[in-house]
Amino acid sequence: MDIADLLDWVQRYPASPALRTQATASLRAALGLPLIPGPPCRS
């Protein structure tokens, strides 16, 4: 499964905004992704 599609599905799921935020943060943490989406930091 494509990770971007999974994250998009979670955002479209009919739930309260607080539950969607919690689910997204938990999913991103489980996948080892940064909790806030965006471009990677470059040093």
Buried (B, 14 or more C-beta within 10 A) or exposed (E): EEEEEEBEEBEEEEEEEEEBEEBBEEBBEEEEEEEEEEEEEEE
